[in-house]
Amino acid sequence: MKQQNHGSRFIQALGIYASLVKFELTEEIMFFYTHALRPHDLNKAADALIGLAKGAKVGRGLPSVNEIIEQINPQAMAKQPTPEEDGALAAELIAGCLVKFGSMDNRDGWKTQRDYIGELGWAVVELAGGWYHLCCTVTDDSLGMLKSQWRKEAQAMAARARAGLSPLPQLPPAPQDIPKALGPAYVLLDQGIRSLDPKSLDREMEMAKKKQVEDFKDPW
């Protein structure tokens, strides 16, 4: 019942704002705003609309959902770092950690290094063969090039994480999942020619390529 009252108050505030700017408020628009803002507390959304109404002007329409959310909780709409920014920071942290800690043969120091670099940077370190291997192979001359490589790797991992994918690429699809347009190799596999010896397979492949060229020259 309490949430219902908050909903009614929000609809009332939305109606008042629409009247101020001479905007025709439909049931569909009211439903959209109510549904989009319910997770952010409709009572607070009503307060935000009242605050925004102070600057309302005819012809400007309703404030966007994001504008209302920003009034409720400014941190919710704060700009998130991009994969490029995350990648650049991870690369700098790895390079800085090399100078700060070095190889540190004492394994107890490894936790400190991981905390310093962060999980994204540490995933890049593991990809490079681990911290000790990194310390043994990085030189002053190679650091610039490696930083660029680390940045790209961290950027790719960050982008994949944002897309809900695993950090590392998976194996390509099996041959039966590849379109036949990829050529004669698939055609042969599709016809079940899997047990031929290498020489026979080469002959079959060559024949298939010739047929493909002939079909292309004379499709009719």
C-alpha positions in Angstrom: 0.0 0.0 0.0 2.9 2.3 0.9 4.5 1.8 -2.5 1.1 2.3 -4.2 0.8 5.7 -2.4 4.3 6.6 -3.6 3.3 5.6 -7.1 0.2 7.8 -6.9 2.3 10.7 -5.7 4.8 10.2 -8.5 2.0 10.2 -11.1 0.6 13.3 -9.6 4.0 15.0 -9.7 4.5 13.9 -13.3 1.1 15.3 -14.3 1.9 18.6 -12.7 5.2 18.8 -14.5 3.5 17.9 -17.8 1.0 20.7 -17.2 3.8 23.2 -16.6 5.5 22.5 -19.9 2.2 21.9 -21.8 3.1 18.3 -22.5 0.3 15.8 -23.4 0.8 13.0 -20.9 -0.6 9.6 -22.0 -1.1 6.4 -20.1 1.8 4.7 -22.0 4.2 7.5 -20.9 3.1 7.3 -17.3 3.6 3.5 -17.3 7.0 3.9 -18.8 8.2 6.4 -16.3 6.7 4.5 -13.4 8.2 1.2 -14.5 11.7 2.7 -15.2 11.9 4.6 -11.9 10.2 2.1 -9.5 13.6 0.5 -8.6 14.9 3.9 -7.6 12.0 4.7 -5.1 9.0 6.4 -6.6 8.7 8.7 -3.6 12.2 10.0 -4.2 11.4 10.2 -7.9 8.4 12.5 -7.1 10.7 14.7 -5.0 13.2 14.9 -7.9 10.4 15.9 -10.3 9.3 18.7 -7.9 12.9 19.9 -7.8 13.3 19.8 -11.6 10.0 21.6 -12.0 11.6 24.8 -10.7 13.4 25.1 -14.1 10.6 23.7 -16.2 9.9 25.7 -19.4 7.0 25.4 -21.9 8.0 23.3 -24.9 10.9 21.4 -23.4 8.9 18.3 -22.6 9.4 15.9 -19.7 12.8 15.3 -18.1 14.5 12.1 -19.1 14.6 9.1 -16.8 18.3 9.6 -16.4 17.9 13.2 -15.4 15.4 12.1 -12.6 17.8 9.3 -11.5 20.7 11.8 -11.4 18.5 13.9 -9.0 17.8 10.9 -6.8 21.3 9.5 -6.7 24.0 11.5 -8.5 26.5 8.6 -8.0 24.2 6.2 -10.0 24.9 8.2 -13.2 28.6 8.8 -12.6 30.7 8.1 -15.6 32.2 4.6 -15.6 35.7 4.0 -16.8 36.0 2.7 -20.4 37.9 -0.5 -21.3 40.6 1.7 -22.8 41.0 3.6 -19.6 41.1 0.4 -17.5 43.7 -1.1 -19.9 45.9 2.0 -19.7 45.7 2.1 -15.9 46.4 -1.7 -15.6 49.5 -1.4 -17.8 50.9 1.6 -15.7 50.3 -0.3 -12.5 52.2 -3.4 -13.8 55.1 -1.2 -14.9 55.1 0.7 -11.6 55.0 -2.5 -9.6 58.0 -3.8 -11.4 60.0 -0.7 -10.1 58.4 -0.7 -6.7 58.7 -4.4 -5.8 61.1 -6.1 -8.4 61.2 -9.8 -8.5 60.9 -10.3 -4.7 61.9 -13.9 -4.5 60.1 -14.1 -1.1 56.7 -15.5 -2.2 55.0 -13.7 0.7 55.5 -10.5 -1.3 53.4 -11.7 -4.2 50.1 -10.9 -2.5 51.3 -7.4 -2.0 52.1 -7.1 -5.7 48.7 -8.5 -6.7 46.9 -6.0 -4.4 49.0 -3.2 -5.9 48.2 -4.1 -9.5 44.6 -5.2 -9.1 42.8 -8.2 -10.6 42.7 -7.0 -14.1 46.4 -6.2 -14.2 47.2 -9.5 -12.4 45.3 -11.4 -15.1 47.7 -9.8 -17.7 50.7 -10.8 -15.5 49.4 -14.4 -15.4 49.0 -14.4 -19.1 52.6 -13.3 -19.5 53.8 -16.3 -17.5 53.6 -15.0 -14.0 55.3 -12.3 -11.9 58.7 -13.9 -11.6 58.9 -14.6 -15.3 57.9 -11.0 -16.1 60.6 -9.7 -13.8 63.2 -11.9 -15.5 62.3 -10.9 -19.0 61.4 -7.2 -18.9 64.3 -4.8 -19.7 64.4 -1.0 -19.9 64.5 -1.2 -23.7 61.5 -3.5 -23.9 59.3 -1.9 -21.2 57.7 0.6 -23.6 56.7 -2.1 -26.1 55.4 -4.4 -23.3 53.4 -1.7 -21.7 51.5 -1.2 -25.0 51.0 -5.0 -25.2 49.7 -5.1 -21.6 47.4 -2.2 -22.2 45.8 -3.9 -25.2 45.4 -7.2 -23.4 43.9 -5.6 -20.3 41.6 -3.5 -22.6 40.4 -6.7 -24.3 39.7 -8.5 -21.0 37.8 -5.5 -19.6 35.7 -5.2 -22.8 34.9 -8.9 -22.7 34.0 -8.7 -19.0 31.6 -5.8 -19.7 29.9 -7.9 -22.4 29.5 -10.9 -20.0 32.0 -13.0 -21.9 34.9 -15.1 -20.4 38.2 -13.2 -20.1 39.9 -15.3 -22.8 38.6 -16.3 -26.3 37.2 -19.8 -26.7 38.0 -22.4 -29.3 36.4 -21.8 -32.8 33.4 -23.9 -33.7 33.7 -27.5 -34.9 33.8 -28.0 -38.7 30.2 -29.1 -38.9 29.2 -25.6 -37.5 31.2 -23.8 -40.2 29.1 -22.6 -43.2 29.7 -24.5 -46.5 30.7 -21.2 -48.2 34.1 -21.6 -46.6 35.1 -23.9 -49.4 36.0 -27.4 -50.5 37.6 -28.5 -47.2 34.3 -28.3 -45.5 32.5 -30.0 -48.4 34.8 -33.0 -48.1 34.3 -33.2 -44.3 30.5 -32.8 -44.9 30.6 -35.8 -47.3 32.2 -37.9 -44.6 35.7 -38.1 -46.2 37.6 -38.3 -42.9 39.5 -41.6 -43.1 41.5 -41.0 -46.2 45.3 -41.1 -46.1 47.1 -37.7 -46.6 47.9 -38.4 -50.3 44.3 -39.4 -51.1 43.0 -36.4 -49.2 45.3 -34.1 -51.1 43.9 -35.5 -54.4 40.3 -35.1 -53.3 41.0 -31.6 -52.2 42.6 -30.7 -55.5 39.6 -32.2 -57.4 37.2 -30.2 -55.2 39.1 -27.0 -55.9 39.0 -27.6 -59.6 35.3 -28.3 -59.5 34.7 -25.1 -57.6 36.7 -23.1 -60.2 34.7 -24.7 -63.0 31.4 -24.0 -61.3 32.4 -20.4 -60.9 33.3 -20.1 -64.6 30.1 -21.7 -65.8 27.4 -21.5 -63.1 24.8 -22.6 -65.6 
